[in-house]
């Protein structure tokens, strides 16, 4: 077992498992049960949501909220909101008009399990309910806090955030991207939701802007580590281990930091960024041990 700052992987995995269980209980509560003539859309939403996965973004919300003694119910509602929005993005990314994937988390993608039209509507519904969850008084008694959460998530997920990153990604196979363009793509498509997840804790805790900035810096670097390791898995792993197709970036001619720097160079860059992410959390002491452990843990992930 590798030793990490403030603990080891076992402690981190336990914390991630607890957060995943608690957020799934919250998701069960906030998602509509199938009913009526439109019940198929609820079935598709639940199929996409309850497909497993690391629940990494909810974990970040819960951990960062814990730094400011946020009520756990409020933290879990914000965690559920980011998870349903993230899942919407996966459902739409898998569509034939986007990445055209048949497998997600080891089972058929939503458009394969249902149909394309239902998958589009399920993604739309998941996107919409994310803001419904955040806007509800149970998420926070302060309307100002709820509005700040809604506004920040809209920014992170919108045309200058995740959707903008997806637009760049769609151009990637026809473009000769260098490292700067690849990093921008990753920071928008993947990193923005990580940033929201960390900042949400400070917003819920009504902490100062310096905390949001510090946690955003951590999230940016942690997100890059996540994406570089994801790209490494696309080159070095198998569909059986990852639960999704591999080798697609190379087949489509997309530049990644792995294709630009090689496997060894990309790993080295990821290690530097992981160390920088860990250093950003120094003001939080032992309360941030699990957050510190996450970047080094991501370096060795296999799925």
Backbone as numpy.savetxt, mean C-alpha at the origin, in Angstrom:
# Nx Ny Nz CAx CAy CAz Cx Cy Cz
17.44 -16.20 12.89 16.60 -15.01 12.89 17.48 -13.76 12.89
17.25 -12.85 11.96 18.04 -11.64 11.89 17.65 -10.66 12.99
18.65 -9.99 13.54 18.39 -8.97 14.55 18.17 -7.63 13.86
17.13 -6.92 14.28 16.78 -5.64 13.68 16.79 -4.56 14.74
16.75 -3.27 14.32 16.67 -2.20 15.30 15.46 -2.38 16.20
15.68 -2.48 17.49 14.59 -2.54 18.44 13.89 -3.88 18.54
14.39 -4.93 17.91 13.70 -6.21 18.00 14.11 -7.13 16.88
13.24 -8.05 16.50 13.56 -8.96 15.42 12.35 -9.16 14.53
12.52 -9.96 13.50 11.44 -10.14 12.55 10.22 -10.79 13.19
10.42 -11.64 14.17 9.29 -12.31 14.81 8.35 -11.30 15.45
8.91 -10.31 16.12 8.08 -9.27 16.75 7.34 -8.45 15.70
8.02 -8.12 14.62 7.39 -7.38 13.54 6.25 -8.18 12.92
6.50 -9.45 12.63 5.48 -10.29 12.01 4.27 -10.45 12.92
4.51 -10.52 14.22 3.39 -10.61 15.16 2.55 -9.34 15.12
3.22 -8.19 15.09 2.50 -6.92 15.03 1.73 -6.79 13.71
2.33 -7.23 12.61 1.65 -7.17 11.31 0.44 -8.10 11.29
0.60 -9.28 11.89 -0.50 -10.23 11.93 -1.66 -9.71 12.76
-1.36 -9.09 13.88 -2.40 -8.52 14.73 -3.13 -7.41 14.01
-2.38 -6.52 13.36 -3.00 -5.42 12.63 -3.87 -5.94 11.49
-3.40 -6.96 10.77 -4.18 -7.53 9.67 -5.49 -8.11 10.17
-5.44 -8.84 11.27 -6.65 -9.44 11.83 -7.65 -8.36 12.25
-7.16 -7.34 12.92 -8.05 -6.29 13.41 -8.63 -5.46 12.26
-7.83 -5.20 11.24 -8.37 -4.42 10.13 -9.36 -5.24 9.33
-9.17 -6.55 9.23 -10.14 -7.38 8.52 -11.47 -7.44 9.27
-11.41 -7.42 10.59 -12.64 -7.33 11.37 -13.35 -6.00 11.10
-12.58 -4.93 10.99 -13.16 -3.63 10.67 -13.73 -3.61 9.26
-13.01 -4.20 8.31 -13.49 -4.27 6.93 -14.80 -5.05 6.86
-14.89 -6.13 7.62 -16.13 -6.91 7.66 -17.29 -6.04 8.13
-17.02 -5.14 9.04 -18.06 -4.27 9.59 -18.45 -3.16 8.62
-17.47 -2.55 7.93 -17.77 -1.36 7.12 -18.21 -1.69 5.70
-17.88 -2.89 5.20 -18.28 -3.24 3.84 -19.72 -3.76 3.82
-20.51 -3.38 2.83 -21.89 -3.87 2.77 -21.96 -5.36 2.50
-22.93 -6.01 3.13 -23.20 -7.42 2.86 -24.00 -7.52 1.56
-23.81 -8.59 0.79 -24.58 -8.75 -0.45 -26.08 -8.74 -0.18
-26.80 -7.90 -0.89 -28.25 -7.82 -0.74 -28.86 -7.18 -1.97
-30.12 -7.49 -2.23 -30.86 -6.85 -3.31 -30.42 -7.29 -4.70
-31.02 -6.66 -5.68 -30.71 -6.98 -7.08 -29.27 -6.62 -7.45
-28.67 -5.75 -6.68 -27.29 -5.34 -6.96 -26.28 -6.07 -6.07
-26.70 -7.15 -5.44 -25.82 -7.87 -4.51 -24.54 -8.38 -5.13
-24.53 -8.60 -6.44 -23.31 -9.11 -7.09 -22.15 -8.13 -6.92
-22.43 -6.83 -6.89 -21.34 -5.87 -6.73 -20.71 -6.00 -5.34
-21.53 -6.25 -4.35 -21.01 -6.46 -2.99 -20.17 -7.74 -2.93
-20.60 -8.77 -3.64 -19.83 -10.01 -3.67 -18.46 -9.77 -4.30
-18.42 -9.00 -5.37 -17.15 -8.72 -6.05 -16.24 -7.86 -5.18
-16.80 -6.89 -4.47 -16.01 -6.06 -3.56 -15.37 -6.93 -2.48
-16.16 -7.81 -1.90 -15.66 -8.67 -0.83 -14.66 -9.69 -1.37
-14.89 -10.19 -2.57 -13.94 -11.13 -3.18 -12.56 -10.47 -3.29
-12.55 -9.22 -3.73 -11.28 -8.52 -3.91 -10.63 -8.19 -2.57
-11.42 -7.76 -1.61 -10.88 -7.34 -0.31 -10.37 -8.53 0.50
-11.15 -9.58 0.56 -10.80 -10.71 1.42 -10.03 -11.79 0.64
-9.00 -11.32 -0.06 -8.16 -12.22 -0.86 -6.81 -12.45 -0.20
-6.69 -12.05 1.06 -5.40 -12.18 1.73 -4.55 -10.94 1.50
-3.25 -11.11 1.56 -2.35 -9.98 1.39 -1.74 -9.55 2.72
-0.72 -8.73 2.64 0.05 -8.35 3.83 -0.67 -7.31 4.68
-1.61 -6.56 4.10 -2.27 -5.44 4.79 -1.20 -4.46 5.30
-0.22 -4.18 4.45 0.91 -3.36 4.86 0.49 -1.91 5.11
-0.34 -1.37 4.26 -0.76 0.02 4.43 -1.57 0.20 5.72
-2.53 -0.68 6.01 -3.20 -0.58 7.31 -2.24 -0.70 8.48
-1.24 -1.57 8.37 -0.24 -1.71 9.43 0.46 -0.38 9.68
0.81 0.32 8.62 1.46 1.63 8.76 0.55 2.63 9.45
-0.72 2.64 9.08 -1.67 3.55 9.75 -1.71 3.26 11.24
-1.88 2.01 11.59 -2.01 1.61 13.00 -0.74 1.95 13.78
0.42 1.63 13.20 1.67 1.89 13.90 1.93 3.39 14.07
1.70 4.16 13.03 1.94 5.60 13.12 0.93 6.27 14.04
-0.31 5.81 14.03 -1.31 6.35 14.95 -0.92 6.04 16.39
-0.30 4.89 16.61 0.13 4.52 17.94 1.18 5.45 18.52
1.95 6.11 17.66 2.95 7.07 18.13 2.30 8.25 18.83
1.02 8.49 18.54 0.32 9.65 19.09 -0.89 9.25 19.94
-0.89 8.01 20.39 -1.95 7.51 21.29 -3.36 7.70 20.72
-3.49 7.45 19.43 -4.80 7.56 18.77 -5.70 6.41 19.22
-6.98 6.69 19.42 -7.97 5.66 19.73 -7.89 4.55 18.68
-7.72 3.28 19.09 -7.54 2.19 18.12 -8.69 2.05 17.12
-9.92 2.30 17.53 -11.06 2.20 16.61 -10.90 3.20 15.47
-10.48 4.41 15.80 -10.29 5.45 14.77 -9.16 5.06 13.82
-8.06 4.56 14.39 -6.94 4.15 13.56 -7.33 3.02 12.61
-8.12 2.07 13.11 -8.52 0.93 12.28 -9.49 1.34 11.18
-10.31 2.33 11.42 -11.21 2.81 10.36 -10.39 3.49 9.25
-9.42 4.30 9.63 -8.55 4.90 8.61 -7.75 3.82 7.88
-7.33 2.80 8.62 -6.61 1.68 8.01 -7.49 0.94 7.01
-8.76 0.75 7.36 -9.69 0.09 6.44 -9.90 0.93 5.19
-9.95 2.25 5.35 -10.16 3.14 4.21 -9.02 3.02 3.19
-7.78 3.01 3.68 -6.66 2.92 2.74 -6.62 1.54 2.09
-7.04 0.51 2.82 -7.01 -0.83 2.24 -8.05 -0.99 1.14
-9.24 -0.44 1.32 -10.24 -0.57 0.25 -9.83 0.25 -0.96
-9.21 1.41 -0.74 -8.76 2.19 -1.89 -7.61 1.49 -2.60
-6.68 0.95 -1.85 -5.58 0.19 -2.46 -6.13 -0.99 -3.27
-7.13 -1.68 -2.73 -7.69 -2.83 -3.43 -8.39 -2.41 -4.72
-9.07 -1.26 -4.69 -9.66 -0.75 -5.94 -8.58 -0.60 -7.01
-7.41 -0.07 -6.61 -6.36 0.15 -7.60 -5.86 -1.18 -8.17
-5.82 -2.22 -7.35 -5.39 -3.54 -7.83 -6.40 -4.13 -8.80
-7.69 -4.00 -8.46 -8.75 -4.52 -9.33 -8.67 -3.86 -10.70
-8.48 -2.55 -10.73 -8.40 -1.85 -12.02 -7.08 -2.12 -12.73
-5.97 -2.20 -11.98 -4.67 -2.50 -12.60 -4.68 -3.85 -13.31
-5.44 -4.80 -12.78 -5.46 -6.15 -13.34 -6.28 -6.27 -14.62
-7.08 -5.26 -14.92 -7.98 -5.33 -16.08 -7.22 -5.49 -17.39
-7.85 -6.09 -18.40 -7.18 -6.27 -19.70 -6.69 -4.96 -20.32
-7.38 -3.86 -20.06 -6.96 -2.58 -20.62 -5.78 -1.96 -19.89
-5.40 -2.54 -18.75 -4.26 -2.05 -17.98 -3.14 -3.09 -18.04
-2.95 -3.83 -16.94 -1.85 -4.81 -16.89 -2.24 -6.19 -17.40
-3.54 -6.43 -17.54 -4.06 -7.69 -18.09 -3.51 -8.90 -17.33
-3.79 -8.92 -16.02 -3.33 -10.02 -15.17 -4.48 -10.98 -14.86
-4.16 -12.27 -14.83 -5.15 -13.30 -14.52 -5.08 -13.76 -13.07
-3.96 -13.43 -12.39 -3.71 -13.96 -11.05 -3.38 -12.83 -10.10
-4.00 -12.86 -8.94 -3.72 -11.89 -7.89 -3.80 -12.61 -6.54
-2.72 -12.55 -5.78 -2.67 -13.20 -4.48 -3.03 -14.68 -4.56
-2.56 -15.29 -5.65 -2.69 -16.73 -5.80 -4.04 -17.22 -6.27
-4.93 -16.33 -6.70 -6.22 -16.78 -7.20 -6.68 -15.86 -8.33
-7.72 -16.25 -9.09 -8.13 -15.44 -10.25 -8.44 -13.99 -9.87
-8.03 -13.08 -10.73 -8.32 -11.67 -10.51 -9.83 -11.43 -10.59
-10.28 -10.27 -10.15 -11.71 -10.00 -10.04 -12.42 -10.11 -11.39
-11.78 -9.63 -12.46 -12.45 -9.69 -13.76 -12.51 -11.11 -14.31
-11.65 -11.99 -13.80 -11.71 -13.40 -14.19 -12.75 -14.14 -13.35
-12.82 -13.81 -12.07 -13.77 -14.48 -11.18 -15.21 -14.03 -11.45
-15.37 -12.79 -11.90 -16.70 -12.25 -12.22 -16.75 -11.93 -13.71
-16.57 -10.69 -14.08 -16.46 -10.26 -15.47 -15.90 -8.85 -15.46
-15.51 -8.34 -16.62 -14.83 -7.05 -16.67 -15.72 -5.92 -16.15
-16.97 -5.88 -16.57 -17.85 -4.80 -16.15 -18.04 -4.80 -14.63
-18.23 -5.98 -14.06 -18.41 -6.07 -12.61 -17.13 -5.66 -11.90
-15.98 -6.02 -12.44 -14.71 -5.64 -11.82 -14.54 -4.12 -11.84
-14.89 -3.48 -12.93 -14.81 -2.02 -13.00 -15.70 -1.39 -11.93
-16.94 -1.87 -11.84 -17.87 -1.32 -10.85 -17.42 -1.62 -9.42
-16.86 -2.79 -9.20 -16.36 -3.13 -7.86 -15.23 -2.20 -7.46
-14.33 -1.93 -8.41 -13.26 -0.98 -8.13 -13.80 0.41 -7.83
-14.77 0.84 -8.63 -15.39 2.15 -8.38 -16.02 2.20 -6.99
-16.70 1.14 -6.62 -17.38 1.10 -5.33 -16.38 1.11 -4.17
-15.28 0.39 -4.32 -14.26 0.38 -3.28 -13.61 1.74 -3.13
-13.33 2.40 -4.24 -12.79 3.76 -4.19 -13.72 4.69 -3.44
-15.00 4.61 -3.77 -15.98 5.52 -3.17 -16.15 5.29 -1.68
-16.20 4.03 -1.28 -16.46 3.74 0.14 -15.27 4.13 1.02
-14.09 4.25 0.44 -12.94 4.70 1.23 -13.21 6.08 1.83
-13.78 6.97 1.03 -14.06 8.32 1.51 -15.28 8.35 2.43
-16.22 7.44 2.18 -17.36 7.32 3.09 -16.89 6.92 4.49
-15.94 6.00 4.56 -15.41 5.56 5.85 -14.71 6.71 6.58
-13.86 7.43 5.85 -13.13 8.53 6.47 -14.04 9.67 6.91
-15.11 9.90 6.18 -16.01 11.02 6.48 -16.96 10.73 7.64
-17.02 9.48 8.07 -17.96 9.11 9.13 -17.46 9.60 10.49
-18.33 10.09 11.36 -17.91 10.58 12.68 -17.19 9.55 13.53
-17.43 8.26 13.28 -16.72 7.23 14.06 -15.21 7.25 13.80
-14.80 7.80 12.65 -13.38 7.87 12.33 -12.68 8.92 13.17
-13.37 10.01 13.45 -12.86 11.04 14.36 -13.98 12.02 14.66
-14.12 12.47 15.91 -15.19 13.41 16.23 -15.02 14.78 15.61
-13.78 15.13 15.23 -13.52 16.44 14.65 -13.75 16.42 13.14
-14.67 17.27 12.68 -14.92 17.37 11.24 -13.68 17.86 10.50
-12.88 18.72 11.16 -11.66 19.22 10.55 -10.68 18.08 10.29
-10.53 17.19 11.27 -9.63 16.04 11.09 -10.13 15.15 9.96
-11.42 14.90 9.94 -11.98 14.05 8.88 -11.76 14.68 7.51
-11.95 15.98 7.41 -11.73 16.66 6.13 -10.27 16.60 5.70
-9.36 16.71 6.67 -7.93 16.62 6.35 -7.58 15.23 5.85
-8.15 14.20 6.45 -7.92 12.83 5.99 -8.44 12.64 4.57
-9.67 13.10 4.33 -10.28 12.97 3.00 -9.45 13.70 1.96
-9.05 14.93 2.27 -8.29 15.72 1.31 -6.93 15.09 1.02
-6.27 14.59 2.06 -4.94 14.00 1.85 -5.03 12.71 1.05
-6.06 11.89 1.31 -6.20 10.66 0.54 -6.56 10.96 -0.91
-7.42 11.95 -1.13 -7.76 12.33 -2.50 -6.52 12.78 -3.26
-5.66 13.54 -2.59 -4.41 13.99 -3.21 -3.50 12.81 -3.53
-3.36 11.91 -2.56 -2.46 10.77 -2.74 -2.93 9.83 -3.83
-4.25 9.68 -3.99 -4.79 8.72 -4.94 -5.08 9.32 -6.31
-5.00 10.64 -6.43 -5.48 11.31 -7.64 -4.48 11.42 -8.78
-4.74 12.38 -9.67 -3.97 12.50 -10.90 -2.53 12.92 -10.67
-2.25 13.55 -9.54 -0.87 13.88 -9.20 -0.29 12.90 -8.18
-0.97 11.79 -7.98 -0.54 10.76 -7.07 -0.55 9.41 -7.75
-1.29 8.47 -7.16 -1.30 7.10 -7.66 -1.76 6.99 -9.11
-2.81 7.69 -9.46 -3.31 7.61 -10.84 -2.29 8.21 -11.81
-1.64 9.29 -11.41 -0.58 9.84 -12.25 0.54 8.83 -12.46
0.88 8.11 -11.40 1.91 7.08 -11.52 1.49 5.97 -12.46
0.21 5.60 -12.42 -0.28 4.56 -13.34 -0.21 5.05 -14.79
-0.48 6.35 -15.00 -0.38 6.91 -16.35 1.05 6.82 -16.87
2.02 7.16 -16.00 3.42 7.03 -16.39 3.77 5.57 -16.67
3.26 4.68 -15.83 3.54 3.25 -16.00 3.03 2.73 -17.34
1.89 3.24 -17.77 1.34 2.81 -19.06 2.22 3.26 -20.23
3.00 4.31 -20.02 3.90 4.80 -21.07 5.28 4.15 -20.98
5.53 3.43 -19.89 6.89 2.98 -19.59 7.46 2.05 -20.66
6.63 1.17 -21.20 7.16 0.20 -22.17 7.53 0.85 -23.50
7.00 2.05 -23.75 7.33 2.76 -25.00 8.32 3.90 -24.78
8.86 4.00 -23.56 9.74 5.12 -23.22 11.07 4.62 -22.69
12.12 5.38 -22.96 13.45 5.04 -22.46 13.67 5.77 -21.13
13.05 5.26 -20.09 13.14 5.90 -18.79 14.51 5.66 -18.15
15.01 6.71 -17.49 16.19 6.58 -16.65 15.78 6.44 -15.20
16.77 6.48 -14.30 16.50 6.26 -12.88 15.54 7.29 -12.31
15.67 8.57 -12.71 14.81 9.62 -12.16 13.35 9.38 -12.52
13.11 8.98 -13.77 11.73 8.72 -14.20 11.16 7.49 -13.51
11.97 6.47 -13.34 11.52 5.26 -12.66 11.16 5.56 -11.21
11.99 6.35 -10.54 11.72 6.70 -9.14 10.46 7.53 -9.03
10.27 8.49 -9.96 9.04 9.29 -9.95 7.82 8.39 -10.12
7.88 7.48 -11.07 6.78 6.53 -11.28 6.46 5.79 -9.99
7.48 5.28 -9.34 7.27 4.49 -8.14 6.76 5.33 -6.98
7.29 6.55 -6.85 6.84 7.42 -5.77 5.37 7.80 -5.92
4.91 7.94 -7.16 3.51 8.29 -7.38 2.62 7.05 -7.30
2.92 6.03 -8.07 2.03 4.87 -8.18 1.95 4.08 -6.87
3.07 3.90 -6.21 3.12 3.09 -4.99 3.32 3.94 -3.74
4.25 4.88 -3.83 4.67 5.62 -2.65 3.63 6.54 -2.05
2.76 7.12 -2.88 1.80 8.08 -2.35 0.84 7.46 -1.34
0.41 6.23 -1.57 -0.49 5.59 -0.60 0.26 5.22 0.67
1.53 4.88 0.57 2.33 4.66 1.77 2.46 5.97 2.56
2.66 7.06 1.85 2.78 8.35 2.52 1.50 8.70 3.26
0.36 8.51 2.59 -0.91 8.77 3.30 -1.03 7.89 4.53
-0.69 6.62 4.40 -0.84 5.69 5.50 -0.07 6.15 6.73
1.13 6.67 6.53 1.93 7.15 7.66 1.44 8.50 8.16
1.11 9.40 7.25 0.64 10.72 7.66 -0.70 10.65 8.38
-1.52 9.67 8.03 -2.85 9.55 8.64 -2.75 9.42 10.15
-1.72 8.74 10.64 -1.53 8.60 12.07 -1.34 9.94 12.75
-0.52 10.80 12.13 -0.29 12.13 12.69 -1.53 13.00 12.58
-2.27 12.87 11.49 -3.51 13.66 11.33 -4.53 13.24 12.38
-4.71 11.93 12.56 -5.65 11.43 13.56 -5.25 11.89 14.97
-3.95 11.95 15.22 -3.44 12.35 16.53 -3.35 13.85 16.70
-3.75 14.59 15.65 -3.70 16.05 15.66 -2.31 16.55 16.08
-1.31 15.87 15.54 0.08 16.22 15.80 0.50 17.36 14.87
1.65 17.94 15.15 2.13 19.06 14.34 2.58 18.62 12.96
2.73 19.62 12.08 3.12 19.33 10.70 4.50 18.71 10.61
5.36 18.97 11.63 6.69 18.38 11.59 6.62 16.86 11.67
5.62 16.36 12.36 5.44 14.90 12.45 4.97 14.35 11.11
4.04 15.03 10.46 3.60 14.60 9.13 4.78 14.56 8.17
5.60 15.62 8.20 6.75 15.69 7.30 7.73 14.55 7.57
8.01 14.30 8.84 8.96 13.24 9.20 8.45 11.86 8.77
7.17 11.63 9.02 6.61 10.33 8.65 6.47 10.20 7.14
6.24 11.31 6.45 6.20 11.27 4.99 7.56 10.89 4.42
8.62 11.46 5.01 9.98 11.13 4.55 10.26 9.64 4.76
9.88 9.13 5.92 10.04 7.70 6.18 9.28 6.88 5.13
8.04 7.27 4.87 7.20 6.52 3.94 7.76 6.53 2.53
8.30 7.67 2.11 8.88 7.76 0.77 9.99 6.72 0.60
10.87 6.68 1.59 11.99 5.74 1.49 11.53 4.29 1.67
10.64 4.06 2.61 10.12 2.71 2.80 9.42 2.23 1.53
8.66 3.13 0.87 7.98 2.78 -0.36 8.93 2.42 -1.48
10.06 3.14 -1.56 11.06 2.81 -2.57 11.68 1.44 -2.31
11.94 1.15 -1.04 12.47 -0.17 -0.70 11.46 -1.25 -1.11
10.20 -1.02 -0.80 9.14 -1.97 -1.16 9.13 -2.20 -2.68
9.19 -1.11 -3.45 9.08 -1.25 -4.90 10.32 -1.89 -5.51
11.49 -1.55 -5.00 12.71 -2.17 -5.53 12.69 -3.68 -5.27
12.29 -4.07 -4.06 12.22 -5.50 -3.77 11.13 -6.17 -4.60
10.05 -5.46 -4.89 9.01 -5.99 -5.76 9.58 -6.25 -7.16
10.36 -5.30 -7.65 10.99 -5.46 -8.96 12.03 -6.58 -8.95
12.73 -6.74 -7.84 13.68 -7.85 -7.71 12.95 -9.19 -7.77
11.79 -9.27 -7.09 11.01 -10.50 -7.12 10.52 -10.80 -8.53
10.21 -9.77 -9.29 9.74 -9.96 -10.67 10.83 -10.62 -11.52
12.08 -10.41 -11.12 13.21 -10.97 -11.86 13.66 -12.30 -11.28
13.62 -12.44 -9.96 14.28 -13.58 -9.31 13.33 -14.62 -8.73
12.04 -14.31 -8.60 11.13 -15.23 -7.91 10.22 -15.95 -8.90
9.22 -16.66 -8.37 8.28 -17.43 -9.17 6.85 -17.01 -8.85
5.93 -17.35 -9.76 4.52 -17.04 -9.52 3.98 -17.78 -8.30
4.52 -18.97 -8.04 4.07 -19.75 -6.89 4.39 -19.04 -5.58
5.55 -18.40 -5.51 5.95 -17.68 -4.30 5.26 -16.33 -4.17
5.14 -15.61 -5.28 4.61 -14.24 -5.21 3.10 -14.17 -5.29
2.46 -15.21 -5.84 1.01 -15.20 -5.99 0.54 -14.38 -7.18
1.48 -13.97 -8.05 1.12 -13.23 -9.25 2.16 -13.52 -10.32
1.86 -13.11 -11.55 2.79 -13.37 -12.65 4.11 -12.64 -12.42
5.21 -13.25 -12.87 6.53 -12.63 -12.76 7.12 -12.48 -14.16
8.17 -11.66 -14.25 8.86 -11.45 -15.52 8.15 -10.51 -16.46
7.07 -9.86 -16.01 6.28 -9.02 -16.92 7.00 -7.74 -17.30
7.75 -7.14 -16.37 8.44 -5.88 -16.68 9.43 -6.09 -17.83
10.20 -7.17 -17.78 11.16 -7.45 -18.84 10.44 -7.75 -20.14
9.37 -8.55 -20.07 8.62 -8.90 -21.28 8.05 -7.67 -21.96
7.63 -6.68 -21.15 7.01 -5.47 -21.69 8.02 -4.37 -21.98
9.28 -4.62 -21.68 10.32 -3.64 -21.95 10.32 -2.45 -21.02
9.81 -2.64 -19.79 9.75 -1.53 -18.83 11.06 -1.42 -18.06
11.53 -0.19 -17.94 12.73 0.06 -17.14 12.37 0.02 -15.66
13.23 -0.59 -14.86 13.13 -0.58 -13.40 14.52 -0.30 -12.86
14.63 -0.04 -11.57 15.96 0.15 -11.00 16.78 -1.13 -11.08
16.10 -2.28 -11.17 16.81 -3.55 -11.35 17.40 -3.64 -12.75
16.61 -3.29 -13.76 17.12 -3.35 -15.13 18.20 -2.30 -15.37
18.11 -1.17 -14.65 19.09 -0.09 -14.84 20.38 -0.35 -14.08
20.28 -0.92 -12.88 21.46 -1.08 -12.02 21.89 -2.53 -11.85
21.10 -3.47 -12.34 21.38 -4.88 -12.11 20.88 -5.31 -10.75
20.81 -6.63 -10.55 20.27 -7.16 -9.29 21.12 -6.70 -8.11
22.43 -6.84 -8.19 23.30 -6.46 -7.07 23.24 -4.96 -6.80
23.25 -4.17 -7.86 23.20 -2.72 -7.70 21.88 -2.26 -7.10
20.78 -2.87 -7.52 19.47 -2.52 -6.98 19.36 -2.89 -5.51
19.90 -4.07 -5.16 19.88 -4.48 -3.74 20.69 -3.49 -2.89
21.84 -3.08 -3.39 22.67 -2.13 -2.66 21.96 -0.80 -2.47
21.30 -0.32 -3.50 20.55 0.93 -3.41 19.41 0.81 -2.41
18.72 -0.32 -2.44 17.61 -0.55 -1.51 18.10 -0.55 -0.07
19.28 -1.12 0.17 19.84 -1.14 1.53 20.15 0.27 2.02
20.69 1.11 1.15 20.98 2.50 1.53 19.69 3.25 1.88
18.67 3.04 1.06 17.41 3.74 1.29 16.75 3.23 2.57
16.84 1.93 2.82 16.27 1.36 4.04 16.92 1.96 5.29
18.24 2.13 5.26 18.94 2.74 6.40 18.49 4.17 6.61
18.26 4.88 5.52 17.78 6.28 5.63 16.38 6.33 6.22
15.53 5.38 5.83 14.17 5.33 6.38 14.21 5.08 7.88
15.05 4.15 8.31 15.17 3.84 9.74 15.63 5.07 10.51
16.60 5.80 9.96 17.14 6.98 10.65 16.09 8.07 10.83
15.13 8.16 9.94 14.11 9.21 10.03 13.24 9.08 11.27
13.21 7.88 11.86 12.32 7.62 13.01 13.01 7.82 14.35
14.24 8.31 14.35 15.01 8.41 15.60 14.30 9.22 16.69
13.51 10.26 16.39 12.87 11.01 17.47 11.82 10.23 18.25
11.36 9.09 17.73 10.24 8.38 18.35 10.66 7.27 19.31
11.95 7.04 19.45 12.41 6.06 20.41 11.87 4.67 20.17
11.67 3.94 21.27 11.25 2.53 21.17 9.83 2.37 20.66
9.03 3.44 20.71 7.65 3.36 20.22 7.59 3.05 18.73
8.67 3.34 18.02 8.70 3.12 16.57 9.51 1.89 16.17
9.74 0.97 17.11 10.60 -0.18 16.81 10.08 -1.01 15.63
8.77 -1.26 15.58 8.22 -2.07 14.49 8.35 -1.33 13.15
8.14 -0.02 13.17 8.31 0.76 11.95 9.77 0.74 11.50
10.70 0.77 12.45 12.12 0.69 12.10 12.47 -0.67 11.51
11.84 -1.70 12.00 12.15 -3.06 11.54 11.63 -3.32 10.13
10.64 -2.54 9.69 9.98 -2.84 8.42 10.89 -2.72 7.20
11.63 -1.62 7.00 12.47 -1.54 5.79 13.48 -2.68 5.65
14.23 -3.05 6.72 15.14 -4.19 6.58 14.39 -5.49 6.31
13.20 -5.62 6.90 12.40 -6.83 6.65 12.02 -6.92 5.17
11.64 -5.79 4.59 11.24 -5.78 3.18 12.37 -6.20 2.26
13.59 -5.91 2.67 14.73 -6.28 1.84 14.82 -7.78 1.60
14.33 -8.56 2.55 14.44 -10.01 2.42 13.14 -10.71 2.08
12.10 -9.96 1.72 10.80 -10.60 1.48 10.84 -11.47 0.22
9.97 -12.49 0.21 9.91 -13.43 -0.91 8.56 -13.41 -1.60
7.65 -12.56 -1.16 6.33 -12.46 -1.80 5.77 -11.07 -1.63
